[in-house]
Amino acid sequence: MADNSRQDNENPINKLLDSIDNLLCDEKERKLRAKLGNKIKDCIFTDEIVTMLNEGDFSGLTDEQEEIVFLFSMLFPVVVNEENTIFRLYRHKIEVGLSNESRDRYIYIFSDGRLTSGLFESFRLYDNVYVNVIKRIINVFPSLKNAINDSYIDFKENGINHKEKIQHYRDKEIVAEKNFNDLILLLEKKSDL
């Protein structure tokens, strides 16, 4: 009887069916993670917070609409220290530091619900590590929302200092573009060899 089950597993059709089943399960798990990630993002960036950020009066701080991107980059990351954990919230991800060790640092990407450790391990919805880190993130929602609000208020109160930072960012952008062009030229020369 054991030989029959072994032959069934070695049958090419059974292997193909098992592969298809595995792919379908992986795809379903991926979709569930993405749905969870978007829900978490929506719980942190509530309509109230998004409205506050979008309707902020930045008059006098910027001359062009594009520069608002710089302004938002100065609001984030917001940092929360809670439950012996450091949370760094960006607009598209959250970093979770359980300790100073690389293995205890995680990055959670909202758009696809991906959780990666500082050792470049990826975790899935069926992993205990994934569930435990997500629970920590969920438990700190109120503090994250308060930190966004505090960062916004601080930003509004320090508008003059931010004008200087915007100019500094502009200068960096010019240098970055020049370096990019130089590296592309070098790459093109070396790729022709």
Secondary structure, 3 states (H helix, E strand, C coil): CHHHHHHHHHCHHHHHHHHHHHHHHHHHHHHHHHHHHHHHHHHHCCHHHHHHHHCCCCECCECCHHHHHHHHHHHCCEEEEECCEEEEECCCEEEEECCCCHHHEEEEECCCCEEEECCCCEECCCCHHHHHHHHHHHHCHHHHHHHHHHHHHHHHHCHHHHHHHHHHHHHHHHHHHHHHHHHHHHHHHHHCC
